[in-house]
Amino acid sequence: MRLEPFRSSEIIPHRLLERVSIQGCGLNTIPPCIVSLKLLTSLDLSWNGIRSLPSSIKMMKSLRWLDVSFNCLTHVPEDIGKLTQLQTLKLGDNFLYRLPASLDGHFFRLSQLHAQYNDLSRVPRQIFQIPSLTYLDLRGNSKLPGMIHQASTSTADVVRALREEEGDMSARSLSDANIVRKLIREMRPNLLGLFNRLSAEIDEDER
């Protein structure tokens, strides 16, 4: 059985859906019909080709768990600060150069923030004002000060590392595993484009 290429226009979601996973489907953006699901509490969009998040994401007020890891994001809109019910936010393995300042003390429920393997050079101080944040993953962000880019630990430990090593922006050598991971990240947009082209050619041949 041949799997048909995914088309976001074909989604007709039930308005009472609470959990949705569209993992590895070649998406370039979040389908508007998904954003319109007011009761959605869990959304997995990992392993796609999403380059940006729409500002309309602020309408997803019920979201408690959001996974947009392994995409092509370079930034996250400040509107994400409106999602005050979030408990887990996964932003790892993208191309983020900064985190939104709107991730601050208004996030009374956010306990886990995964931002590993991006291009971050600093962490906004506002993040450490989140009272419920207990886990912060910053591994693989080699531009961060000192040893912080190796951190996958409690918020308190990261704050301590910031205080001890702030200003030390010296580059750290990557392990072999990190080099492979970096190459995969850089190749991902090209691989997604190749997949989409092949899918289109297959469709043409079968018509």
C-alpha positions in Angstrom: 0.0 0.0 0.0 1.4 3.4 -1.0 1.1 6.2 1.5 -0.4 9.3 -0.1 1.5 12.6 0.4 0.0 14.6 3.3 -2.1 17.7 2.4 -3.1 20.0 5.2 -6.3 21.0 3.2 -7.6 17.4 3.6 -7.8 17.7 7.4 -11.3 18.0 8.7 -10.7 17.9 12.5 -13.5 17.2 14.9 -14.1 20.3 17.0 -13.9 18.4 20.2 -10.4 17.0 19.6 -8.1 17.3 22.6 -4.9 15.7 21.3 -3.4 15.8 17.7 -0.2 14.4 16.3 0.9 15.4 12.8 4.5 14.2 13.1 6.7 13.9 10.1 4.2 14.9 7.5 6.2 17.5 5.5 4.3 20.5 6.8 5.6 24.0 6.1 3.2 25.7 8.5 0.5 24.9 11.0 -2.8 24.3 9.2 -5.4 27.0 10.2 -8.0 24.2 10.9 -5.7 23.0 13.7 -5.3 26.4 15.2 -9.0 26.7 15.4 -9.4 23.8 17.7 -10.3 25.5 21.0 -10.2 22.4 23.2 -6.9 21.1 22.0 -4.5 20.4 24.9 -1.7 18.4 23.2 -0.2 19.1 19.8 2.7 17.3 18.2 4.2 18.9 15.1 7.7 17.5 15.3 9.8 16.3 12.4 8.2 18.6 9.8 9.6 21.5 7.7 7.8 24.3 9.6 9.7 27.6 9.2 7.5 29.8 11.4 4.7 29.7 13.8 1.6 31.9 13.1 0.6 34.7 15.5 -2.8 33.0 15.6 -1.2 30.3 17.8 -2.2 32.6 20.7 -5.8 31.5 20.1 -5.0 27.9 21.3 -5.7 28.8 24.9 -6.1 25.3 26.1 -2.7 23.9 25.0 -0.8 22.3 27.8 1.7 20.4 25.6 3.3 21.7 22.4 6.0 19.9 20.4 7.6 21.7 17.4 11.0 20.1 17.7 12.9 18.9 14.6 11.6 21.7 12.3 13.2 24.7 10.6 12.2 27.4 13.0 14.5 30.4 13.4 12.3 32.3 15.9 9.2 31.9 18.0 6.6 34.7 18.0 6.0 36.7 21.2 2.4 35.7 20.9 3.2 32.4 22.3 3.2 34.2 25.6 -0.6 34.2 25.5 -0.6 30.4 26.0 -0.6 30.6 29.8 -1.8 26.9 30.2 1.3 25.5 28.7 3.1 22.9 30.9 5.6 21.5 28.4 7.1 23.4 25.4 9.5 21.5 23.1 11.5 23.7 20.7 14.6 21.5 20.4 16.5 20.8 17.1 15.5 23.9 15.2 17.5 27.0 14.2 16.4 29.4 16.9 18.8 32.3 17.6 16.7 33.6 20.5 13.8 32.7 22.8 10.8 35.0 23.1 10.9 37.4 26.0 7.2 36.7 26.5 8.2 33.5 28.2 8.1 35.1 31.7 6.5 35.0 35.0 3.0 34.8 33.5 3.6 31.2 32.7 2.5 29.9 36.0 2.2 26.3 34.8 5.2 25.8 32.5 7.4 23.2 34.1 9.5 21.9 31.1 11.2 24.0 28.4 13.2 22.0 25.8 15.5 24.3 23.7 18.4 22.0 22.9 20.4 22.0 19.7 19.5 25.4 18.4 21.7 28.5 17.7 20.9 30.4 20.9 23.5 32.9 22.1 21.7 34.1 25.2 18.8 33.1 27.5 16.3 35.8 28.4 16.3 36.5 32.2 12.5 36.5 32.1 12.6 32.7 31.7 14.0 32.4 35.2 11.0 34.3 36.5 8.7 31.4 35.6 7.8 30.1 39.1 6.9 26.5 38.0 9.9 25.9 35.7 11.8 22.9 36.9 13.5 21.6 33.8 15.4 23.5 31.1 17.3 21.8 28.3 19.9 23.9 26.6 22.3 21.3 25.3 24.0 21.8 22.0 23.7 25.6 21.9 27.5 26.1 21.5 27.1 29.9 21.4 25.8 30.1 25.0 28.2 31.2 27.8 30.6 28.6 29.2 29.2 25.2 30.2 25.5 26.3 29.8 25.2 24.8 26.4 25.9 21.3 27.9 23.1 21.8 30.5 20.0 19.6 30.7 19.2 20.1 34.3 17.2 22.1 36.9 16.6 25.8 36.4 18.6 26.5 39.6 21.7 24.9 38.1 21.4 26.8 34.9 21.1 30.1 36.8 24.2 29.2 38.8 26.1 28.4 35.6 25.0 31.8 34.1 26.3 33.6 37.2 29.6 31.8 37.2 30.4 31.9 33.5 28.5 34.9 32.1 30.5 36.6 29.4 32.5 33.5 28.4 31.5 33.1 24.8 34.4 30.9 23.7 33.4 28.2 21.2 33.4 24.7 22.5 34.4 21.7 20.3 31.5 19.4 19.4 31.6 15.7 20.0 31.3 13.4 17.1 27.7 12.8 17.9 26.9 16.5 18.0 28.7 17.0 14.6 26.5 14.3 13.0 23.4 15.9 14.6 24.4 19.4 13.3 24.8 18.0 9.8 21.4 16.4 9.9 19.9 19.7 11.0 21.5 21.5 8.1 20.5 18.9 5.6 16.8 18.7 6.8 15.3 21.5 4.6 16.9 20.0 1.5 15.7 16.5 2.4 12.2 17.7 2.9 12.2 19.5 -0.4 13.5 16.4 -2.1 10.7 14.3 -0.5 8.1 16.8 -1.7 9.4 16.8 -5.2 9.5 13.0 -5.4 6.0 12.8 -4.1 4.8 15.2 -6.8 6.6 13.2 -9.5 5.0 10.0 -8.3 1.6 11.6 -8.4 2.2 12.7 -12.0 3.4 9.3 -13.1 0.2 7.6 -11.7 -2.3 10.0 -13.3 
